Amino acid sequence: MIIYYVIIGFFMLLSWIVSSRLKNKFKKYSQIQLAKDLTGADVARLMLADNGIHDVKVTCVSGELTDHYNPANKTVNLSEGVYAGRNAAATAVAAHECGHAVQHATAYSMLGFRSAMVPIQNISGTIQQFVMLALFFGGAFVYNALPTAILLIVGCNLVFTAFAFVTLPVEYDASKRALAWIEQRGIVNSSEHAMAKDALDTAAQTYLVAAIGALASLLFWVMMFLGGSRD
């Protein structure tokens, strides 16, 4: 189990490093005024309109880097800094979230797959939490059923890993759509485009780290199960 916590700790540290880099980049790029003088909300509404999407609402939510697209109620939710920001960072994030709205409108298969996996992911999280607590507090009774418990954890981690890797193409595709549109529409100049791309590339690294971390955790539990089976 010590190895498991080392793996988790390593990827938590790596995730923190990438997140810190992302926050620093957004802080840096947020200080540079966009030549077009458009807010993130302006960019979002313009991109939605250009893609013929008129049933998605652009809203402002509290927090930092809390931006997301909600396919359930068709809303592009932008954090306060992005919603009112007139810079390359705000433009990049707003366009990226609208990229998800375009995916939804065009029935992008990977987005649909990820959305379908959300309830399975949530159930798996609950099951794993229960099993881990049982292993920790259950004593000899639970350890008699250790192979079954580990097999359940393997199944949960398989779901987590699948979800993390399905998320990668969804996020990369949204960024690709965003960068192509802001360049084609003339929203940004060449230097602003480079800043927007850098910000989105760094954001994508957080998903990559999460996917690799999920895979490492899965492999650990598979090895634990196989080791127990041999015994």
Protein Blocks (a to p, Z undefined) as FASTA:
>chain_A
ZZmmmmmmmmmmmmmmmmmmmmmmmmmmmmpccfklpafklmmmmmmmmnopakbccddd
edehiaccdfklopadddfklmmpccfklmmmmmmmmmmmmmmmnopaklmmmmmmmmmm
mmmmmmmmmmmmmmmmnmmmlmmmmmmmmmmmmmmmmmmmmmmmmmmmmmmmmmmmmmmm
mmmnomacfklmmmmmmmmmmmmmmmmmmmmmmmmmmmmmmmmmmmmmmZZ
